[in-house]
Amino acid sequence: MSPAPSLGRRLVILWSLYFVQGLPFGFQATALPVYLRDAGVSLTGIGLASALSLPWMLKVLWAPLVDRWSSPVWGRRRSWILPLQGVLAALCATAAAVSPGDGIVPLLLLILGMNLAAATMDIAVDGLAVDMLEVPELGRGNIAQVVGFKLGMLTGGGLLVWASGAIGWAGLFLVMAVLVTAILLFTLSWRERDQVSPGHPRSPLDHPRLGEVLGLLRRQATTRGAGWVLLFIGTYKLGETLADTMFKPFLVDAGYSAQQIGLWVGTWGMLFSIAGSWAGGFLASRLPLLAAVGWAAAFRAVPVAGEWWLTLVEPTASRALAVTCAEHFFGGALTTALFAWMMSRVDRRIGATHYTLLASIEVWGKLPVAVASGALTDATSYPVVFGVATVLSILYLLLLVPLSHLPEPPSASGSARRTEVT
């Protein structure tokens, strides 16, 4: 029997893969709204641009194919990860060659393609994380997941945007292409079977038929309390997303430059978000996972109210920076704790598909309010929208009551036990 793979090595692998996925998402989430507002796009148009993340919402539709098909040479998850990293690098290089004179549409289409590649890669990487990690390791594993993704966002939406004043938008995308290529080479350097947890259930469900995947997923969807679980995941960032989508345009309208906003939100905010992710992982390692989510959600509501407060007073630079850092810290803690809780409820036999379903529900819950946020702000005002966001963040805590009465999933007490699929 081969020795158990080092947890440290597994965390480095997961960190690097999630970092790649965060690069294009960071540009879209942080830099693109500022770019579009500077180009004169309306708030409604900026809100609609959030639909570029549609692949992250729809990826569950093709997730069963990722669980179903793989190459015996590359490995069950690397069969998808490697080629998608190549596609993502090519799209970034193409974006570097797009001239500003070509208009906004070509860039938006390329970003959509990047999100499609990254979202599909995320299915396989999430499945790999489920394969690699045992339940006691989920807190630290989700630190690697969330911190890796956020460092990618920090790079694509903060540091490179800040550097774009010197290297230009073309240089920004070229650096992204180089980073993705470097991680691709690192992915080629390790074998998947040497990293998978010894407790992971193996054949015949390492290569399940499509009907088996769908059957197991249907069984999970009909278990007791499944509706509460999906509602809990789908609404955990309703208020935060409503506020965050309009926070950057609010700062633009308050007179701050793209460079200042990129530094505050994309850099300082992301650094505090990463620190919060470490805190959330620590909570998830020390407390019952649901309790960790509850504490993080309660603290998260405070800085959302702080964003509301900024719309009612003079939004000075020091106030805006303080609220930004606090909101990102507690939002990061909540994300890590919730993702660890989500992973604990996954059927590891179909880890990619089941976790992708839960992650897609998380995106589905955020996207509608993000898309509608601009139109709602145009129809009302910034204070009204940020006030609603605060109320939604507080009401979310009520969902902890029914969740606390649900039974623990089988995976919470150890490795999933293989059963026959009928």
C-alpha positions as a Markdown table, in Angstrom:
| # | Residue | x | y | z |
|---|---|---|---|---|
| 1 | Met | 0.0 | 0.0 | 0.0 |
| 2 | Ser | 1.4 | 3.4 | -1.0 |
| 3 | Pro | 1.9 | 6.0 | 1.8 |
| 4 | Ala | -0.8 | 8.6 | 2.4 |
| 5 | Pro | -0.1 | 11.7 | 0.4 |
| 6 | Ser | 1.1 | 14.8 | 2.3 |
| 7 | Leu | -1.6 | 17.2 | 3.2 |
| 8 | Gly | 0.7 | 20.1 | 2.6 |
| 9 | Arg | 1.4 | 19.0 | -1.0 |
| 10 | Arg | -2.3 | 18.4 | -1.6 |
| 11 | Leu | -3.1 | 21.9 | -0.4 |
| 12 | Val | -0.5 | 23.4 | -2.7 |
| 13 | Ile | -2.0 | 21.6 | -5.6 |
| 14 | Leu | -5.5 | 22.8 | -4.8 |
| 15 | Trp | -4.3 | 26.4 | -4.1 |
| 16 | Ser | -2.6 | 26.6 | -7.5 |
| 17 | Leu | -5.6 | 25.3 | -9.4 |
| 18 | Tyr | -8.1 | 27.6 | -7.7 |
| 19 | Phe | -5.7 | 30.5 | -8.2 |
| 20 | Val | -5.9 | 30.1 | -12.0 |
| 21 | Gln | -9.7 | 30.1 | -11.9 |
| 22 | Gly | -9.7 | 33.4 | -9.9 |
| 23 | Leu | -7.8 | 35.4 | -12.5 |
| 24 | Pro | -10.5 | 36.0 | -15.1 |
| 25 | Phe | -13.2 | 36.2 | -12.4 |
| 26 | Gly | -11.3 | 38.8 | -10.6 |
| 27 | Phe | -11.0 | 41.0 | -13.7 |
| 28 | Gln | -14.8 | 40.7 | -14.3 |
| 29 | Ala | -15.9 | 41.2 | -10.7 |
| 30 | Thr | -13.6 | 44.1 | -9.7 |
| 31 | Ala | -12.0 | 45.7 | -12.8 |
| 32 | Leu | -14.7 | 45.5 | -15.4 |
| 33 | Pro | -17.4 | 47.6 | -13.6 |
| 34 | Val | -14.8 | 50.4 | -13.2 |
| 35 | Tyr | -13.7 | 50.0 | -16.9 |
| 36 | Leu | -17.3 | 50.1 | -18.1 |
| 37 | Arg | -18.3 | 53.1 | -15.9 |
| 38 | Asp | -15.3 | 55.1 | -17.1 |
| 39 | Ala | -16.4 | 54.2 | -20.6 |
| 40 | Gly | -19.8 | 55.8 | -19.9 |
| 41 | Val | -21.9 | 52.6 | -19.5 |
| 42 | Ser | -25.0 | 53.1 | -17.5 |
| 43 | Leu | -25.5 | 51.5 | -14.1 |
| 44 | Thr | -28.2 | 49.2 | -15.6 |
| 45 | Gly | -25.6 | 48.1 | -18.2 |
| 46 | Ile | -23.0 | 47.4 | -15.5 |
| 47 | Gly | -25.5 | 45.3 | -13.7 |
| 48 | Leu | -26.3 | 43.4 | -16.9 |
| 49 | Ala | -22.6 | 42.7 | -17.5 |
| 50 | Ser | -22.7 | 40.5 | -14.4 |
| 51 | Ala | -24.4 | 38.0 | -16.6 |
| 52 | Leu | -21.0 | 37.2 | -18.1 |
| 53 | Ser | -20.7 | 34.8 | -15.1 |
| 54 | Leu | -23.5 | 32.8 | -16.5 |
| 55 | Pro | -21.2 | 29.7 | -17.0 |
| 56 | Trp | -20.7 | 29.6 | -13.3 |
| 57 | Met | -24.4 | 29.4 | -12.8 |
| 58 | Leu | -25.1 | 26.8 | -15.5 |
| 59 | Lys | -22.1 | 24.5 | -15.1 |
| 60 | Val | -24.2 | 21.9 | -13.2 |
| 61 | Leu | -25.7 | 21.1 | -16.6 |
| 62 | Trp | -22.5 | 19.6 | -17.9 |
| 63 | Ala | -21.0 | 18.5 | -14.5 |
| 64 | Pro | -22.2 | 14.9 | -14.9 |
| 65 | Leu | -20.1 | 14.6 | -18.0 |
| 66 | Val | -17.0 | 15.7 | -16.0 |
| 67 | Asp | -17.8 | 12.9 | -13.5 |
| 68 | Arg | -18.5 | 10.5 | -16.4 |
| 69 | Trp | -15.6 | 10.9 | -18.8 |
| 70 | Ser | -11.9 | 10.8 | -18.2 |
| 71 | Ser | -8.7 | 9.6 | -19.8 |
| 72 | Pro | -6.9 | 6.7 | -18.1 |
| 73 | Val | -3.6 | 8.3 | -19.0 |
| 74 | Trp | -4.2 | 11.8 | -17.5 |
| 75 | Gly | -6.4 | 10.9 | -14.6 |
| 76 | Arg | -10.1 | 11.4 | -13.8 |
| 77 | Arg | -9.8 | 15.1 | -13.0 |
| 78 | Arg | -6.7 | 16.1 | -14.8 |
| 79 | Ser | -8.3 | 14.9 | -18.1 |
| 80 | Trp | -10.4 | 18.1 | -17.9 |
| 81 | Ile | -8.0 | 20.4 | -15.9 |
| 82 | Leu | -5.1 | 20.3 | -18.3 |
| 83 | Pro | -6.8 | 21.1 | -21.7 |
| 84 | Leu | -9.0 | 23.8 | -20.0 |
| 85 | Gln | -5.9 | 25.5 | -18.6 |
| 86 | Gly | -4.6 | 25.6 | -22.2 |
| 87 | Val | -7.9 | 27.1 | -23.5 |
| 88 | Leu | -7.8 | 29.7 | -20.7 |
| 89 | Ala | -4.2 | 30.7 | -21.5 |
| 90 | Ala | -5.1 | 31.1 | -25.2 |
| 91 | Leu | -8.2 | 33.3 | -24.5 |
| 92 | Cys | -6.1 | 35.5 | -22.2 |
| 93 | Ala | -3.5 | 35.9 | -25.0 |
| 94 | Thr | -6.2 | 36.7 | -27.5 |
| 95 | Ala | -7.6 | 39.4 | -25.2 |
| 96 | Ala | -4.2 | 41.0 | -25.1 |
| 97 | Ala | -4.3 | 41.3 | -28.8 |
| 98 | Val | -7.7 | 43.0 | -28.9 |
| 99 | Ser | -7.5 | 46.7 | -29.7 |
| 100 | Pro | -9.5 | 49.2 | -27.8 |
| 101 | Gly | -10.8 | 50.5 | -31.1 |
| 102 | Asp | -12.6 | 47.2 | -31.6 |
| 103 | Gly | -15.1 | 48.3 | -29.0 |
| 104 | Ile | -16.3 | 46.6 | -25.8 |
| 105 | Val | -18.2 | 43.7 | -27.3 |
| 106 | Pro | -15.1 | 41.6 | -28.3 |
| 107 | Leu | -13.6 | 42.0 | -24.8 |
| 108 | Leu | -16.9 | 40.9 | -23.2 |
| 109 | Leu | -17.1 | 37.8 | -25.5 |
| 110 | Leu | -13.6 | 36.8 | -24.5 |
| 111 | Ile | -14.4 | 37.3 | -20.8 |
| 112 | Leu | -17.4 | 35.1 | -21.3 |
| 113 | Gly | -15.2 | 32.4 | -22.9 |
| 114 | Met | -12.7 | 32.7 | -20.0 |
| 115 | Asn | -15.5 | 32.2 | -17.5 |
| 116 | Leu | -16.7 | 29.1 | -19.4 |
| 117 | Ala | -13.3 | 27.5 | -19.4 |
| 118 | Ala | -12.7 | 28.4 | -15.7 |
| 119 | Ala | -16.2 | 27.3 | -14.6 |
| 120 | Thr | -15.8 | 23.9 | -16.3 |
| 121 | Met | -12.3 | 23.5 | -14.8 |
| 122 | Asp | -13.8 | 24.3 | -11.4 |
| 123 | Ile | -16.1 | 21.3 | -11.7 |
| 124 | Ala | -13.1 | 19.0 | -12.1 |
| 125 | Val | -11.0 | 20.8 | -9.4 |
| 126 | Asp | -13.9 | 20.6 | -6.9 |
| 127 | Gly | -14.1 | 16.9 | -7.6 |
| 128 | Leu | -10.4 | 16.6 | -7.1 |
| 129 | Ala | -10.7 | 18.5 | -3.7 |
| 130 | Val | -13.4 | 16.1 | -2.6 |
| 131 | Asp | -11.2 | 13.1 | -3.6 |
| 132 | Met | -8.2 | 14.5 | -1.8 |
| 133 | Leu | -9.6 | 15.7 | 1.5 |
| 134 | Glu | -11.0 | 13.8 | 4.5 |
| 135 | Val | -13.7 | 15.5 | 6.6 |
| 136 | Pro | -11.2 | 16.6 | 9.4 |
| 137 | Glu | -9.2 | 18.4 | 6.7 |
| 138 | Leu | -12.0 | 20.4 | 5.2 |
| 139 | Gly | -11.4 | 23.5 | 7.1 |
| 140 | Arg | -7.8 | 23.8 | 5.9 |
| 141 | Gly | -8.7 | 22.5 | 2.5 |
| 142 | Asn | -11.2 | 25.2 | 2.0 |
| 143 | Ile | -8.7 | 27.8 | 3.1 |
| 144 | Ala | -6.6 | 26.6 | 0.1 |
| 145 | Gln | -9.7 | 26.7 | -2.1 |
| 146 | Val | -10.9 | 30.1 | -1.2 |
| 147 | Val | -7.5 | 31.8 | -0.6 |
| 148 | Gly | -6.2 | 30.4 | -3.9 |
| 149 | Phe | -9.2 | 31.7 | -5.8 |
| 150 | Lys | -9.1 | 35.1 | -4.1 |
| 151 | Leu | -5.4 | 35.5 | -4.7 |
| 152 | Gly | -6.2 | 34.9 | -8.3 |
| 153 | Met | -8.9 | 37.6 | -8.1 |
| 154 | Leu | -6.5 | 39.9 | -6.3 |
| 155 | Thr | -4.0 | 39.4 | -9.2 |
| 156 | Gly | -6.5 | 39.7 | -12.0 |
| 157 | Gly | -8.7 | 42.4 | -10.5 |
| 158 | Gly | -6.4 | 44.3 | -8.3 |
| 159 | Leu | -2.6 | 44.1 | -8.8 |
| 160 | Leu | -2.7 | 43.9 | -12.6 |
| 161 | Val | -5.3 | 46.6 | -12.9 |
| 162 | Trp | -3.1 | 48.8 | -10.7 |
| 163 | Ala | -0.2 | 47.9 | -13.0 |
| 164 | Ser | -2.2 | 48.5 | -16.1 |
| 165 | Gly | -1.2 | 52.2 | -15.9 |
| 166 | Ala | 2.3 | 51.1 | -16.9 |
| 167 | Ile | 1.7 | 47.9 | -18.9 |
| 168 | Gly | -1.7 | 48.7 | -20.4 |
| 169 | Trp | -4.7 | 46.5 | -20.7 |
| 170 | Ala | -2.8 | 44.3 | -23.3 |
| 171 | Gly | 0.0 | 43.7 | -20.7 |
| 172 | Leu | -2.6 | 42.8 | -18.1 |
| 173 | Phe | -4.0 | 40.0 | -20.2 |
| 174 | Leu | -0.6 | 38.9 | -21.4 |
| 175 | Val | 0.6 | 38.4 | -17.8 |
| 176 | Met | -2.6 | 36.4 | -17.0 |
| 177 | Ala | -1.8 | 34.1 | -20.0 |
| 178 | Val | 1.8 | 33.6 | -18.7 |
| 179 | Leu | 0.5 | 32.8 | -15.1 |
| 180 | Val | -2.0 | 30.2 | -16.4 |
| 181 | Thr | 0.7 | 28.6 | -18.6 |
| 182 | Ala | 3.0 | 28.3 | -15.5 |
| 183 | Ile | 0.3 | 26.5 | -13.5 |
| 184 | Leu | -0.4 | 24.2 | -16.5 |
| 185 | Leu | 3.2 | 23.1 | -16.4 |
| 186 | Phe | 3.0 | 22.6 | -12.6 |
| 187 | Thr | -0.2 | 20.4 | -13.1 |
| 188 | Leu | 1.8 | 18.3 | -15.6 |
| 189 | Ser | 4.4 | 17.6 | -12.9 |
| 190 | Trp | 2.2 | 15.5 | -10.6 |
| 191 | Arg | 0.1 | 12.3 | -10.9 |
| 192 | Glu | -3.5 | 12.4 | -9.8 |
| 193 | Arg | -3.6 | 8.9 | -8.3 |
| 194 | Asp | -0.7 | 9.8 | -5.9 |
| 195 | Gln | -2.6 | 12.7 | -4.4 |
| 196 | Val | -6.1 | 11.1 | -3.8 |
| 197 | Ser | -7.0 | 10.3 | -0.2 |
| 198 | Pro | -6.8 | 6.6 | 0.7 |
| 199 | Gly | -10.3 | 6.8 | 2.0 |
| 200 | His | -11.8 | 7.9 | -1.3 |
| 201 | Pro | -14.2 | 5.3 | -2.7 |
| 202 | Arg | -12.8 | 3.8 | -5.9 |
| 203 | Ser | -14.0 | 1.6 | -8.8 |
| 204 | Pro | -16.6 | 1.0 | -10.1 |
| 205 | Leu | -17.7 | 4.6 | -9.4 |
| 206 | Asp | -14.4 | 6.2 | -10.5 |
| 207 | His | -15.8 | 5.9 | -14.0 |
| 208 | Pro | -19.6 | 5.8 | -13.4 |
| 209 | Arg | -22.2 | 5.6 | -16.1 |
| 210 | Leu | -24.2 | 8.8 | -16.6 |
| 211 | Gly | -27.3 | 7.1 | -15.3 |
| 212 | Glu | -25.5 | 6.3 | -12.0 |
| 213 | Val | -24.3 | 9.8 | -11.6 |
| 214 | Leu | -27.9 | 11.2 | -12.1 |
| 215 | Gly | -29.4 | 8.5 | -9.9 |
| 216 | Leu | -27.1 | 9.4 | -7.0 |
| 217 | Leu | -27.7 | 13.1 | -7.5 |
| 218 | Arg | -31.5 | 12.5 | -7.5 |
| 219 | Arg | -31.2 | 10.5 | -4.3 |
| 220 | Gln | -29.4 | 13.4 | -2.6 |
| 221 | Ala | -32.0 | 15.9 | -3.8 |
| 222 | Thr | -34.8 | 14.0 | -2.2 |
| 223 | Thr | -33.2 | 13.4 | 1.3 |
| 224 | Arg | -34.8 | 15.0 | 4.3 |
| 225 | Gly | -34.0 | 18.7 | 4.6 |
| 226 | Ala | -32.5 | 19.0 | 1.1 |
| 227 | Gly | -34.7 | 22.0 | 0.4 |
| 228 | Trp | -33.5 | 23.9 | 3.5 |
| 229 | Val | -29.9 | 23.1 | 2.5 |
| 230 | Leu | -30.4 | 24.5 | -1.0 |
| 231 | Leu | -32.1 | 27.6 | 0.4 |
| 232 | Phe | -29.4 | 28.2 | 2.9 |
| 233 | Ile | -26.7 | 28.0 | 0.2 |
| 234 | Gly | -28.6 | 30.0 | -2.3 |
| 235 | Thr | -29.3 | 33.0 | -0.1 |
| 236 | Tyr | -26.2 | 33.3 | 2.0 |
| 237 | Lys | -24.9 | 36.3 | 0.0 |
| 238 | Leu | -28.0 | 38.0 | -1.3 |
| 239 | Gly | -27.5 | 41.2 | 0.7 |
| 240 | Glu | -23.8 | 41.3 | 0.3 |
| 241 | Thr | -24.0 | 40.8 | -3.5 |
| 242 | Leu | -26.7 | 43.5 | -3.8 |
| 243 | Ala | -24.4 | 46.0 | -2.0 |
| 244 | Asp | -21.1 | 44.9 | -3.5 |
| 245 | Thr | -22.3 | 45.2 | -7.1 |
| 246 | Met | -23.2 | 48.9 | -6.6 |
| 247 | Phe | -20.4 | 49.7 | -4.2 |
| 248 | Lys | -17.7 | 50.3 | -6.9 |
| 249 | Pro | -20.0 | 52.5 | -9.1 |
| 250 | Phe | -21.0 | 54.4 | -5.9 |
| 251 | Leu | -17.3 | 55.2 | -5.3 |
| 252 | Val | -16.9 | 56.3 | -8.9 |
| 253 | Asp | -19.9 | 58.6 | -8.6 |
| 254 | Ala | -18.4 | 59.9 | -5.3 |
| 255 | Gly | -15.4 | 61.1 | -7.3 |
| 256 | Tyr | -12.8 | 58.5 | -6.7 |
| 257 | Ser | -10.5 | 57.3 | -9.6 |
| 258 | Ala | -10.2 | 53.8 | -11.0 |
| 259 | Gln | -6.7 | 53.5 | -9.5 |
| 260 | Gln | -8.0 | 54.4 | -6.0 |
| 261 | Ile | -10.9 | 52.0 | -6.2 |
| 262 | Gly | -8.6 | 49.2 | -7.6 |
| 263 | Leu | -6.3 | 49.7 | -4.7 |
| 264 | Trp | -9.0 | 49.8 | -2.0 |
| 265 | Val | -11.3 | 47.1 | -3.3 |
| 266 | Gly | -9.2 | 45.0 | -5.5 |
| 267 | Thr | -6.0 | 45.1 | -3.4 |
| 268 | Trp | -6.6 | 46.1 | 0.2 |
| 269 | Gly | -10.1 | 44.6 | 0.2 |
| 270 | Met | -8.9 | 41.3 | -1.3 |
| 271 | Leu | -6.0 | 41.1 | 1.2 |
| 272 | Phe | -8.6 | 41.5 | 4.1 |
| 273 | Ser | -10.8 | 38.9 | 2.4 |
| 274 | Ile | -7.9 | 36.5 | 2.3 |
| 275 | Ala | -7.3 | 37.1 | 6.0 |
| 276 | Gly | -11.0 | 36.5 | 6.6 |
| 277 | Ser | -10.8 | 33.3 | 4.7 |
| 278 | Trp | -8.1 | 32.1 | 7.0 |
| 279 | Ala | -10.2 | 33.1 | 10.0 |
| 280 | Gly | -13.2 | 31.2 | 8.5 |
| 281 | Gly | -11.1 | 28.1 | 8.0 |
| 282 | Phe | -9.9 | 28.4 | 11.6 |
| 283 | Leu | -13.5 | 28.6 | 12.8 |
| 284 | Ala | -14.5 | 25.6 | 10.6 |
| 285 | Ser | -11.6 | 23.6 | 12.1 |
| 286 | Arg | -12.5 | 24.4 | 15.7 |
| 287 | Leu | -16.3 | 24.6 | 15.8 |
| 288 | Pro | -19.1 | 22.5 | 14.3 |
| 289 | Leu | -19.3 | 23.6 | 10.7 |
| 290 | Leu | -22.8 | 25.0 | 10.9 |
| 291 | Ala | -21.9 | 27.0 | 14.0 |
| 292 | Ala | -18.9 | 28.4 | 12.2 |
| 293 | Val | -21.2 | 29.5 | 9.3 |
| 294 | Gly | -23.6 | 31.1 | 11.8 |
| 295 | Trp | -21.0 | 33.2 | 13.6 |
| 296 | Ala | -19.4 | 34.4 | 10.3 |
| 297 | Ala | -22.8 | 35.3 | 8.9 |
| 298 | Ala | -23.7 | 37.4 | 12.0 |
| 299 | Phe | -20.4 | 39.3 | 11.9 |
| 300 | Arg | -20.8 | 39.8 | 8.1 |
| 301 | Ala | -24.0 | 41.8 | 8.5 |
| 302 | Val | -22.2 | 44.6 | 10.4 |
| 303 | Pro | -20.0 | 45.9 | 7.5 |
| 304 | Val | -22.9 | 45.5 | 5.0 |
| 305 | Ala | -24.7 | 48.0 | 7.3 |
| 306 | Gly | -21.4 | 50.1 | 7.1 |
| 307 | Glu | -21.8 | 50.3 | 3.3 |
| 308 | Trp | -25.3 | 51.6 | 3.9 |
| 309 | Trp | -23.9 | 54.2 | 6.4 |
| 310 | Leu | -21.5 | 55.5 | 3.8 |
| 311 | Thr | -24.4 | 56.5 | 1.5 |
| 312 | Leu | -25.8 | 58.6 | 4.3 |
| 313 | Val | -22.7 | 60.5 | 5.3 |
| 314 | Glu | -19.7 | 61.9 | 3.5 |
| 315 | Pro | -17.8 | 58.9 | 2.1 |
| 316 | Thr | -14.3 | 60.0 | 2.9 |
| 317 | Ala | -11.4 | 57.9 | 1.8 |
| 318 | Ser | -10.7 | 56.7 | 5.3 |
| 319 | Arg | -14.3 | 55.7 | 5.9 |
| 320 | Ala | -14.6 | 53.9 | 2.5 |
| 321 | Leu | -11.3 | 52.0 | 3.1 |
| 322 | Ala | -12.3 | 50.9 | 6.6 |
| 323 | Val | -15.7 | 49.7 | 5.5 |
| 324 | Thr | -14.3 | 47.9 | 2.5 |
| 325 | Cys | -11.7 | 46.1 | 4.6 |
| 326 | Ala | -14.2 | 45.0 | 7.2 |
| 327 | Glu | -16.8 | 43.8 | 4.6 |
| 328 | His | -14.2 | 41.8 | 2.8 |
| 329 | Phe | -12.8 | 40.2 | 6.0 |
| 330 | Phe | -16.1 | 39.0 | 7.3 |
| 331 | Gly | -17.4 | 38.1 | 3.9 |
| 332 | Gly | -14.3 | 36.0 | 3.4 |
| 333 | Ala | -14.7 | 34.2 | 6.7 |
| 334 | Leu | -18.3 | 33.3 | 5.8 |
| 335 | Thr | -17.4 | 32.0 | 2.3 |
| 336 | Thr | -14.7 | 29.6 | 3.7 |
| 337 | Ala | -16.9 | 28.3 | 6.5 |
| 338 | Leu | -19.9 | 27.8 | 4.2 |
| 339 | Phe | -17.8 | 26.0 | 1.5 |
| 340 | Ala | -16.4 | 23.6 | 4.1 |
| 341 | Trp | -19.9 | 22.9 | 5.3 |
| 342 | Met | -21.1 | 22.3 | 1.7 |
| 343 | Met | -18.2 | 19.9 | 1.1 |
| 344 | Ser | -19.1 | 17.9 | 4.2 |
| 345 | Arg | -22.5 | 17.2 | 2.7 |
| 346 | Val | -21.2 | 15.9 | -0.6 |
| 347 | Asp | -21.6 | 12.3 | -1.8 |
| 348 | Arg | -18.0 | 11.6 | -2.6 |
| 349 | Arg | -18.9 | 9.0 | -5.3 |
| 350 | Ile | -20.1 | 11.9 | -7.5 |
| 351 | Gly | -18.0 | 14.6 | -5.8 |
| 352 | Ala | -17.7 | 16.8 | -8.9 |
| 353 | Thr | -21.4 | 16.8 | -9.8 |
| 354 | His | -22.8 | 17.0 | -6.3 |
| 355 | Tyr | -20.5 | 19.8 | -5.2 |
| 356 | Thr | -21.0 | 21.6 | -8.5 |
| 357 | Leu | -24.8 | 21.5 | -7.9 |
| 358 | Leu | -24.4 | 23.1 | -4.5 |
| 359 | Ala | -21.9 | 25.7 | -5.8 |
| 360 | Ser | -24.2 | 26.5 | -8.7 |
| 361 | Ile | -27.1 | 27.1 | -6.3 |
| 362 | Glu | -24.7 | 29.5 | -4.5 |
| 363 | Val | -24.2 | 31.4 | -7.8 |
| 364 | Trp | -27.9 | 31.2 | -8.8 |
| 365 | Gly | -28.7 | 33.0 | -5.6 |
| 366 | Lys | -26.3 | 35.9 | -6.2 |
| 367 | Leu | -26.7 | 36.5 | -9.9 |
| 368 | Pro | -30.4 | 37.8 | -10.0 |
| 369 | Val | -29.7 | 40.5 | -7.4 |
| 370 | Ala | -26.4 | 41.4 | -9.1 |
| 371 | Val | -28.1 | 41.8 | -12.5 |
| 372 | Ala | -31.1 | 43.7 | -11.1 |
| 373 | Ser | -29.0 | 45.9 | -8.8 |
| 374 | Gly | -28.2 | 48.6 | -11.3 |
| 375 | Ala | -31.8 | 49.0 | -12.5 |
| 376 | Leu | -33.0 | 49.1 | -8.8 |
| 377 | Thr | -30.5 | 51.8 | -8.0 |
| 378 | Asp | -31.4 | 53.8 | -11.1 |
| 379 | Ala | -35.1 | 53.5 | -10.0 |
| 380 | Thr | -34.5 | 54.4 | -6.3 |
| 381 | Ser | -31.2 | 55.5 | -4.8 |
| 382 | Tyr | -28.0 | 54.1 | -3.3 |
| 383 | Pro | -29.3 | 54.4 | 0.3 |
| 384 | Val | -32.4 | 52.4 | -0.5 |
| 385 | Val | -30.4 | 49.6 | -2.2 |
| 386 | Phe | -27.8 | 49.4 | 0.6 |
| 387 | Gly | -30.5 | 49.5 | 3.2 |
| 388 | Val | -32.3 | 46.5 | 1.6 |
| 389 | Ala | -28.9 | 44.7 | 1.5 |
| 390 | Thr | -28.5 | 45.1 | 5.2 |
| 391 | Val | -31.9 | 43.8 | 6.0 |
| 392 | Leu | -31.4 | 40.7 | 3.8 |
| 393 | Ser | -28.1 | 40.0 | 5.6 |
| 394 | Ile | -29.8 | 40.0 | 9.0 |
| 395 | Leu | -32.8 | 37.9 | 7.9 |
| 396 | Tyr | -30.5 | 35.2 | 6.6 |
| 397 | Leu | -29.6 | 34.3 | 10.2 |
| 398 | Leu | -33.1 | 32.9 | 10.7 |
| 399 | Leu | -32.3 | 30.0 | 8.4 |
| 400 | Leu | -29.9 | 28.6 | 11.0 |
| 401 | Val | -32.9 | 27.4 | 13.0 |
| 402 | Pro | -34.2 | 24.7 | 10.6 |
| 403 | Leu | -30.7 | 23.8 | 9.6 |
| 404 | Ser | -29.7 | 23.0 | 13.2 |
| 405 | His | -32.3 | 20.3 | 13.4 |
| 406 | Leu | -31.1 | 18.4 | 10.3 |
| 407 | Pro | -29.3 | 15.1 | 10.7 |
| 408 | Glu | -25.6 | 15.0 | 9.8 |
| 409 | Pro | -24.8 | 13.5 | 6.4 |
| 410 | Pro | -23.0 | 10.2 | 6.2 |
| 411 | Ser | -19.8 | 11.8 | 5.0 |
| 412 | Ala | -19.6 | 13.9 | 8.3 |
| 413 | Ser | -18.5 | 10.8 | 10.2 |
| 414 | Gly | -16.0 | 9.4 | 7.8 |
| 415 | Ser | -15.5 | 8.4 | 4.2 |
| 416 | Ala | -18.5 | 7.7 | 2.0 |
| 417 | Arg | -19.4 | 4.0 | 2.0 |
| 418 | Arg | -20.0 | 2.5 | -1.5 |
| 419 | Thr | -23.5 | 1.3 | -2.2 |
| 420 | Glu | -25.2 | -0.1 | -5.2 |
| 421 | Val | -27.0 | 2.2 | -7.5 |
| 422 | Thr | -30.4 | 1.1 | -8.8 |
